[in-house]
Amino acid sequence: MVKDLMARMQKGKLLTFVPTGEYYFTKGLKAYHRRDFIKSKKYLERAIQLEPGEPMITCQLAVVSTELGEFEHSNRLLHLILEELDPDMAECHYFLANNYAHMGFFKDAYHHSKLYLQLDPDGDFSEDTEDLLEVLTLESEGLEEELYEEDDLIFKQEQARELLESGYFPKAIELLKDVVKDYPEYWSAYNNLALAYFYLGKVEKAESILVDVLERNPGNLHALCNQLIFAYYQGQSEGVAQLVNSLKKIQPLHSEYQFKLGATFALVGENELAYLWLKKLYKHGFNGDGPFYYWLAYSAYFTGHEQFAHAIWKVVLEMNPEKEGSEPWNDKDPAANGFEDYKGSIFQKLESDYVEERLFALFLTSVSSKKDEIITSKRLFQNPKLTTLEKEYISLIRSGKPSLTADAQEIAELFYENYQPIGTVESGLYLMWFSVFAELSKTNVRLKNKRAWAGAVEYLWHKLRSEKVSQQEVAERYGLSSATIGKYVKLVNNYLN
């Protein structure tokens, strides 16, 4: 029998079948036409894993997601196509219009219907789109006139989110105050405004905003979650326990609210509750972004699901390679480390539109344990936003080449003696200094009295955070006279303004 088998193996060749993305796409289409949408989704997801940049596969998965009632997931895929894979795929606007109409977002549905007809007036879906427009017009009178206002709101909200994520809170506050003034019932902007004030150190102001939101919009989940975060960071154990107990009773149906709840529980160390919500979303095919998988991995690891945590962490690194080194099983406590410990945070700031952010990132690089990796990285060399000033700073870090940036570095080092590791709150001090320095670099002013510049910036930073501090106290800390501090406070104020 063994001889027969050997003989057959010698006569014929063993061919290996390696399924391709096209293979799974075809199987997904067949399942779709049989209306077996669950199986179709599985095949198409496998096809995307094999060919992640193929817009046709992504679009078909979006259509299947719509059939399954997963409108948000479908919308994410369609926006991905239009923003990254194939901006000319006009039919995506038709599918988006239908999704938004089902979700009750008639303005968005109207917007994408119009876009589809502009881009492909004789397309396969043009008649259906015109029918949809008629229905939408009946649903909401005066819709077209309101679209301009909504576009303005979306733009401002996105801009504010980017400012918050990059840690530049004063500018975020300025923008969000305009938003809540123009849109007094746009609760998301109030919640972001509260976060910006909190991270800037204006705790009472932040908390009063949340109280106002909850009085006018009782049960606002984002406000309740932010109250828990504030209590946690202030070490208010009783308040944390009460809020956790209250939030445990909430059972949101909307996937975005479930994610907010799960991420908040993870942030404050309630890993069992976090894992419950985040794993539930994962099982239901929630197509989250980097933070979703990050907190899912953390909550899984700290609830004993180590194998699953390792699997999810691979997804985190695929989406955000710079997270390598911040694994939940790493000895370091990520909450205790500053921005300088994470390459991802530094690169994010290096690619900011604001020069003070980029200068701050270079200082972080200079004190980072990852300095050599960052300073020699291809990502840094290819950064188109770096100006002559930042390039001089890079030369200083690499080789110690003297320049005006050496003075800025020395002053930032004075702060680093007292304010490290650099977290969200401390970043405000450094950003204030580099904002001043960016203005100074346009003049011929020399930074001779570095301790005076540092003392003046620190004094104004404390005042901005409503902390009680006198010029005399700061002067003594830096070995200066009150008169000198007073003089430099005026100078710093002038450059900030």
C-alpha positions as CSV (number, residue, x, y, z in Angstrom):
1,M,0.0,0.0,0.0
2,V,2.9,2.3,0.9
3,K,4.5,1.4,-2.4
4,D,1.4,2.2,-4.4
5,L,1.2,5.6,-2.7
6,M,4.8,6.4,-3.4
7,A,4.3,5.4,-7.0
8,R,1.4,7.7,-7.4
9,M,3.3,10.6,-5.8
10,Q,6.1,10.1,-8.3
11,K,3.8,10.0,-11.3
12,G,1.8,13.2,-10.4
13,K,2.6,16.6,-9.0
14,L,0.9,17.9,-5.9
15,L,-0.6,21.4,-6.6
16,T,-1.1,23.8,-3.8
17,F,-4.3,25.9,-4.0
18,V,-3.8,29.4,-2.6
19,P,-7.1,31.4,-2.5
20,T,-6.9,35.0,-3.7
21,G,-8.9,38.1,-2.9
22,E,-10.7,37.6,-6.2
23,Y,-11.7,34.1,-5.2
24,Y,-13.3,35.2,-1.9
25,F,-14.9,38.2,-3.6
26,T,-16.6,35.9,-6.1
27,K,-17.8,33.6,-3.3
28,G,-19.0,36.7,-1.4
29,L,-21.0,37.9,-4.5
30,K,-22.6,34.5,-4.9
31,A,-23.7,34.4,-1.2
32,Y,-25.0,38.0,-1.6
33,H,-27.2,37.0,-4.6
34,R,-28.5,34.1,-2.5
35,R,-29.3,36.7,0.2
36,D,-27.0,34.9,2.6
37,F,-25.6,38.2,3.9
38,I,-23.7,36.8,6.9
39,K,-21.7,34.4,4.8
40,S,-21.2,37.0,2.1
41,K,-19.8,39.4,4.7
42,K,-17.3,36.7,6.0
43,Y,-16.1,36.0,2.4
44,L,-15.7,39.7,1.6
45,E,-13.9,40.5,4.8
46,R,-11.4,37.7,3.9
47,A,-11.1,39.2,0.4
48,I,-10.2,42.6,1.9
49,Q,-7.6,41.0,4.1
50,L,-5.9,39.6,1.0
51,E,-6.4,42.8,-1.1
52,P,-6.9,45.7,1.3
53,G,-6.7,48.4,-1.3
54,E,-9.3,47.1,-3.7
55,P,-12.3,49.6,-3.8
56,M,-14.7,47.2,-5.5
57,I,-14.4,44.6,-2.7
58,T,-14.7,47.4,-0.1
59,C,-17.8,48.8,-1.8
60,Q,-19.5,45.4,-2.0
61,L,-18.8,44.8,1.7
62,A,-20.5,48.2,2.4
63,V,-23.6,47.1,0.4
64,V,-23.7,43.8,2.4
65,S,-23.3,45.7,5.7
66,T,-26.3,47.9,4.7
67,E,-28.4,44.8,4.1
68,L,-27.5,43.6,7.6
69,G,-28.6,47.0,9.1
70,E,-25.0,47.9,9.9
71,F,-25.3,51.4,8.5
72,E,-22.5,53.0,10.4
73,H,-20.0,50.3,9.4
74,S,-21.2,50.6,5.8
75,N,-20.7,54.4,5.9
76,R,-17.1,54.0,7.3
77,L,-16.2,51.8,4.4
78,L,-17.8,54.1,1.8
79,H,-16.0,57.1,3.2
80,L,-12.7,55.1,3.2
81,I,-13.2,54.5,-0.5
82,L,-13.9,58.2,-1.3
83,E,-11.1,59.5,0.9
84,E,-8.4,57.0,0.2
85,L,-9.0,54.2,-2.3
86,D,-11.0,55.7,-5.2
87,P,-12.4,59.3,-4.9
88,D,-14.0,59.0,-8.4
89,M,-16.3,56.1,-7.3
90,A,-19.5,58.1,-7.6
91,E,-21.9,55.3,-6.7
92,C,-20.5,55.5,-3.1
93,H,-22.4,58.8,-2.7
94,Y,-25.7,57.0,-3.7
95,F,-25.1,54.2,-1.1
96,L,-24.2,56.8,1.5
97,A,-27.4,58.8,0.7
98,N,-29.5,55.6,1.3
99,N,-27.7,54.8,4.5
100,Y,-28.1,58.3,6.0
101,A,-31.8,58.3,5.0
102,H,-32.4,55.0,6.9
103,M,-30.6,56.5,9.9
104,G,-32.7,59.6,9.8
105,F,-29.9,62.0,8.9
106,F,-31.8,63.6,6.1
107,K,-29.4,66.5,5.5
108,D,-26.5,64.1,4.9
109,A,-28.7,62.0,2.7
110,Y,-29.6,65.1,0.7
111,H,-26.0,66.2,0.4
112,H,-24.8,62.8,-1.0
113,S,-27.8,62.5,-3.3
114,K,-26.9,65.8,-4.9
115,L,-23.2,64.9,-5.1
116,Y,-24.0,61.6,-6.9
117,L,-26.2,63.4,-9.5
118,Q,-23.5,66.0,-10.1
119,L,-20.8,63.4,-10.6
120,D,-22.8,60.9,-12.6
121,P,-26.0,62.4,-13.9
122,D,-26.7,59.4,-16.2
123,G,-25.5,56.8,-13.8
124,D,-27.1,53.5,-13.0
125,F,-28.7,54.9,-9.8
126,S,-29.7,58.4,-11.1
127,E,-33.4,57.6,-11.3
128,D,-33.4,56.0,-7.8
129,T,-31.5,59.0,-6.5
130,E,-34.0,61.5,-7.9
131,D,-36.8,59.5,-6.3
132,L,-34.9,59.6,-3.0
133,L,-34.5,63.4,-3.3
134,E,-38.2,63.8,-3.7
135,V,-38.9,61.9,-0.5
136,L,-36.2,63.8,1.4
137,T,-37.6,67.1,0.3
138,L,-41.0,66.1,1.7
139,E,-39.3,64.9,5.0
140,S,-37.6,68.2,5.7
141,E,-38.6,71.5,4.3
142,G,-35.9,74.1,3.8
143,L,-33.3,71.4,3.8
144,E,-31.0,73.0,1.2
145,E,-30.8,76.3,3.1
146,E,-29.6,74.5,6.2
147,L,-26.8,72.5,4.5
148,Y,-24.3,75.4,4.6
149,E,-24.6,75.8,8.3
150,E,-24.2,72.0,8.8
151,D,-21.0,71.9,6.7
152,D,-19.6,74.8,8.7
153,L,-20.4,72.9,12.0
154,I,-18.7,69.7,10.7
155,F,-15.6,71.6,9.6
156,K,-15.2,73.3,13.0
157,Q,-15.9,70.2,15.0
158,E,-13.2,68.3,13.1
159,Q,-10.7,71.1,13.4
160,A,-11.4,71.2,17.2
161,R,-10.9,67.5,17.5
162,E,-7.5,67.7,15.8
163,L,-6.5,70.5,18.1
164,L,-7.5,68.5,21.2
165,E,-5.7,65.4,20.0
166,S,-2.5,67.4,19.4
167,G,-2.7,68.9,22.8
168,Y,-3.1,72.5,21.8
169,F,-6.0,73.3,24.1
170,P,-6.1,77.2,24.0
171,K,-6.9,77.2,20.3
172,A,-9.4,74.3,20.7
173,I,-11.2,76.3,23.4
174,E,-11.3,79.4,21.2
175,L,-12.9,77.4,18.3
176,L,-15.3,75.4,20.5
177,K,-16.6,78.6,22.2
178,D,-17.6,79.8,18.7
179,V,-19.3,76.5,18.0
180,V,-21.4,76.5,21.1
181,K,-22.3,80.1,20.6
182,D,-23.5,79.4,17.0
183,Y,-25.0,76.0,17.9
184,P,-26.3,76.2,21.5
185,E,-27.6,72.6,21.6
186,Y,-24.7,70.9,19.9
187,W,-23.7,68.8,23.0
188,S,-20.7,67.2,21.5
189,A,-18.9,70.6,21.3
190,Y,-19.7,71.3,25.0
191,N,-18.2,68.0,26.0
192,N,-15.0,68.6,24.0
193,L,-14.9,72.1,25.5
194,A,-15.0,70.7,29.0
195,L,-12.2,68.3,28.1
196,A,-10.0,71.1,26.8
197,Y,-10.5,73.2,29.9
198,F,-9.8,70.2,32.1
199,Y,-6.6,69.3,30.4
200,L,-5.6,73.0,30.6
201,G,-6.0,72.7,34.4
202,K,-9.3,74.8,34.6
203,V,-11.1,72.0,36.5
204,E,-14.0,74.1,37.9
205,K,-14.8,75.6,34.5
206,A,-14.7,72.1,32.9
207,E,-17.0,70.6,35.6
208,S,-19.5,73.5,35.4
209,I,-19.8,72.9,31.6
210,L,-20.7,69.2,32.2
211,V,-23.2,70.2,34.9
212,D,-24.8,72.6,32.5
213,V,-25.0,69.9,29.7
214,L,-26.6,67.4,32.1
215,E,-29.2,70.0,33.3
216,R,-30.2,70.9,29.7
217,N,-29.7,67.4,28.2
218,P,-30.3,64.9,31.1
219,G,-28.6,61.5,30.7
220,N,-26.0,62.8,28.1
221,L,-23.7,59.8,28.1
222,H,-20.5,61.6,27.0
223,A,-21.0,64.2,29.8
224,L,-21.4,61.4,32.4
225,C,-18.3,59.6,31.1
226,N,-16.3,62.8,31.2
227,Q,-17.4,63.3,34.8
228,L,-16.0,59.9,35.6
229,I,-12.7,60.7,33.8
230,F,-12.4,64.0,35.7
231,A,-13.0,62.3,39.1
232,Y,-10.5,59.6,38.3
233,Y,-7.7,61.9,37.3
234,Q,-8.3,64.0,40.5
235,G,-8.1,60.9,42.7
236,Q,-11.7,61.3,43.9
237,S,-12.3,57.6,44.8
238,E,-15.8,58.1,46.2
239,G,-16.9,60.1,43.2
240,V,-15.4,57.4,40.9
241,A,-17.2,54.6,42.7
242,Q,-20.6,56.5,42.5
243,L,-20.2,57.3,38.8
244,V,-19.0,53.8,37.9
245,N,-22.1,52.4,39.7
246,S,-24.4,54.8,37.8
247,L,-22.8,54.0,34.4
248,K,-23.0,50.3,35.0
249,K,-26.8,50.6,34.9
250,I,-26.8,52.2,31.4
251,Q,-27.4,49.9,28.5
252,P,-26.9,52.0,25.3
253,L,-28.1,50.5,22.0
254,H,-26.0,52.8,19.7
255,S,-22.6,51.2,19.0
256,E,-20.8,54.6,19.3
257,Y,-22.2,55.0,22.8
258,Q,-21.2,51.5,23.7
259,F,-17.7,52.2,22.6
260,K,-17.6,55.4,24.6
261,L,-18.7,53.5,27.7
262,G,-16.3,50.7,27.2
263,A,-13.3,53.0,26.5
264,T,-14.1,55.1,29.6
265,F,-14.2,52.0,31.8
266,A,-10.9,50.9,30.4
267,L,-9.4,54.4,31.0
268,V,-10.3,54.3,34.7
269,G,-9.1,50.7,35.2
270,E,-12.6,49.1,35.3
271,N,-11.4,46.3,33.0
272,E,-14.2,43.8,33.5
273,L,-16.8,46.3,32.5
274,A,-14.6,47.6,29.7
275,Y,-14.1,44.1,28.3
276,L,-17.8,43.3,28.5
277,W,-18.7,46.3,26.2
278,L,-15.8,46.2,23.9
279,K,-15.8,42.4,23.3
280,K,-19.6,42.7,22.6
281,L,-18.9,45.3,19.9
282,Y,-16.1,43.1,18.5
283,K,-18.4,40.1,18.2
284,H,-21.0,42.2,16.4
285,G,-18.4,43.2,13.8
286,F,-17.9,46.8,15.0
287,N,-15.3,48.3,12.7
288,G,-13.6,50.6,15.2
289,D,-10.5,52.7,14.7
290,G,-7.1,52.4,16.6
291,P,-8.4,53.4,20.0
292,F,-11.1,50.7,19.9
293,Y,-8.6,47.9,19.4
294,Y,-6.1,49.5,21.8
295,W,-8.6,49.5,24.7
296,L,-10.0,46.1,23.7
297,A,-6.4,44.6,23.9
298,Y,-5.8,46.3,27.3
299,S,-9.1,45.2,28.9
300,A,-8.7,41.7,27.5
301,Y,-5.2,41.4,28.9
302,F,-6.1,42.6,32.4
303,T,-9.1,40.3,32.6
304,G,-7.0,37.2,31.9
305,H,-7.7,36.9,28.1
306,E,-4.1,37.1,27.2
307,Q,-4.2,35.1,24.0
308,F,-7.0,37.3,22.6
309,A,-5.1,40.4,23.8
310,H,-2.0,39.4,21.8
311,A,-4.1,38.7,18.7
312,I,-5.9,42.2,19.0
313,W,-2.5,43.9,19.6
314,K,-1.4,42.7,16.2
315,V,-4.4,44.7,14.8
316,V,-3.3,47.8,16.8
317,L,0.2,47.6,15.4
318,E,-1.1,47.2,11.8
319,M,-3.1,50.4,12.3
320,N,-0.6,52.3,14.4
321,P,2.9,50.8,14.2
322,E,4.3,53.5,16.5
323,K,2.4,51.8,19.4
324,E,5.1,49.1,19.5
325,G,6.5,49.1,23.0
326,S,3.3,50.2,24.7
327,E,1.8,46.7,24.9
328,P,-0.4,46.0,28.0
329,W,2.1,43.3,29.1
330,N,5.0,45.8,29.0
331,D,6.4,46.5,32.4
332,K,5.9,50.2,31.9
333,D,2.6,51.8,33.0
334,P,1.4,53.8,30.0
335,A,-0.6,56.2,32.2
336,A,2.5,57.1,34.2
337,N,4.7,57.9,31.2
338,G,4.9,61.2,29.4
339,F,4.7,62.0,25.7
340,E,8.5,61.7,25.5
341,D,8.1,57.9,25.9
342,Y,6.0,57.3,22.8
343,K,7.3,57.7,19.2
344,G,3.7,57.9,18.0
345,S,2.8,60.9,20.0
346,I,6.0,62.7,18.9
347,F,5.5,62.0,15.2
348,Q,1.9,63.1,15.5
349,K,3.1,66.5,16.8
350,L,5.9,66.7,14.2
351,E,3.3,66.5,11.5
352,S,1.0,69.2,13.1
353,D,0.1,72.3,11.1
354,Y,1.3,74.4,14.0
355,V,4.9,75.4,14.3
356,E,4.8,75.4,18.1
357,E,3.6,71.8,18.1
358,R,6.5,70.8,15.8
359,L,9.1,72.6,17.9
360,F,7.6,71.0,21.1
361,A,7.9,67.6,19.4
362,L,11.6,68.2,18.7
363,F,12.2,69.0,22.3
364,L,10.4,65.8,23.3
365,T,12.7,64.0,20.8
366,S,15.7,65.4,22.5
367,V,14.7,63.9,25.9
368,S,13.2,60.7,24.6
369,S,14.6,57.3,25.0
370,K,13.7,56.8,21.3
371,K,15.7,59.8,20.2
372,D,18.1,57.9,17.8
373,E,15.2,56.1,16.2
374,I,13.2,59.3,15.6
375,I,16.1,61.5,14.5
376,T,17.2,58.9,11.8
377,S,13.7,57.9,10.7
378,K,12.6,58.1,7.1
379,R,9.3,59.6,8.4
380,L,11.2,62.6,9.7
381,F,13.2,63.1,6.6
382,Q,10.1,63.1,4.4
383,N,8.0,65.4,6.6
384,P,7.0,68.3,4.2
385,K,5.9,70.6,7.1
386,L,9.3,71.2,8.6
387,T,10.5,74.8,8.1
388,T,14.1,76.1,8.3
389,L,13.6,76.7,12.0
390,E,12.7,73.1,12.7
391,K,15.6,71.9,10.5
392,E,18.0,74.0,12.5
393,Y,16.6,72.4,15.7
394,I,17.1,68.9,14.2
395,S,20.8,69.8,13.4
396,L,21.2,70.9,17.0
397,I,19.8,67.6,18.3
398,R,21.9,65.5,15.9
399,S,25.2,67.2,16.1
400,G,25.0,70.0,18.6
401,K,25.3,72.6,15.8
402,P,24.8,76.0,17.5
403,S,21.8,78.1,16.4
404,L,19.0,80.2,17.9
405,T,17.2,77.0,18.7
406,A,19.9,76.1,21.3
407,D,18.5,79.0,23.4
408,A,15.0,77.6,23.1
409,Q,16.2,74.2,24.0
410,E,18.0,75.4,27.2
411,I,14.8,77.2,28.4
412,A,12.7,74.1,27.8
413,E,15.3,72.1,29.7
414,L,14.8,74.5,32.7
415,F,11.1,73.5,32.7
416,Y,12.0,69.8,32.4
417,E,13.9,70.0,35.7
418,N,10.5,70.5,37.4
419,Y,7.9,69.3,35.0
420,Q,8.5,65.7,33.9
421,P,7.3,63.3,32.6
422,I,5.4,65.6,30.2
423,G,1.8,64.6,30.2
424,T,-1.3,66.4,28.8
425,V,-1.3,69.1,31.5
426,E,2.4,69.8,31.4
427,S,2.4,70.1,27.6
428,G,0.6,73.4,28.0
429,L,3.7,75.0,29.6
430,Y,6.0,73.8,26.8
431,L,3.6,74.8,24.1
432,M,3.3,78.3,25.5
433,W,7.0,78.7,25.5
434,F,7.4,77.4,21.9
435,S,4.6,79.7,20.8
436,V,6.6,82.6,22.2
437,F,9.8,81.3,20.6
438,A,8.2,81.0,17.2
439,E,7.4,84.7,17.3
440,L,10.8,85.6,18.8
441,S,12.5,83.8,15.9
442,K,11.1,86.3,13.5
443,T,12.9,89.2,15.3
444,N,16.5,90.0,16.2
445,V,15.8,89.6,20.0
446,R,18.4,87.4,21.7
447,L,17.5,85.2,24.6
448,K,20.3,86.3,27.0
449,N,18.5,86.0,30.3
450,K,17.1,82.5,29.9
451,R,16.0,82.1,33.5
452,A,13.9,85.3,33.2
453,W,12.2,84.0,30.0
454,A,11.5,80.7,31.6
455,G,10.1,82.3,34.8
456,A,7.9,84.6,32.9
457,V,6.4,81.8,30.8
458,E,5.9,79.6,33.8
459,Y,4.1,82.4,35.8
460,L,1.7,83.1,32.9
461,W,1.0,79.4,32.5
462,H,0.0,79.1,36.2
463,K,-2.2,82.2,35.8
464,L,-3.8,80.7,32.7
465,R,-4.7,77.7,34.8
466,S,-6.2,79.9,37.5
467,E,-3.5,78.7,40.0
468,K,-2.6,81.1,42.8
469,V,1.0,82.1,42.3
470,S,2.8,85.4,42.7
471,Q,5.6,86.8,40.6
472,Q,7.8,86.9,43.8
473,E,7.4,83.1,44.2
474,V,8.5,82.4,40.6
475,A,11.3,85.0,40.9
476,E,12.7,83.2,43.9
477,R,12.5,79.8,42.2
478,Y,14.6,81.1,39.3
479,G,16.9,83.3,41.3
480,L,15.6,86.5,39.9
481,S,14.2,89.8,41.3
482,S,10.5,90.6,41.1
483,A,11.3,93.6,38.9
484,T,13.0,91.3,36.3
485,I,10.1,88.8,36.3
486,G,7.6,91.7,35.9
487,K,9.6,93.0,32.9
488,Y,9.7,89.7,31.1
489,V,6.1,88.9,31.9
490,K,5.2,91.9,29.8
491,L,7.5,90.8,27.0
492,V,6.0,87.3,27.0
493,N,2.5,88.7,27.0
494,N,3.3,90.9,24.0
495,Y,4.6,87.9,22.0
496,L,1.6,85.7,23.0
497,N,-0.8,88.3,21.8
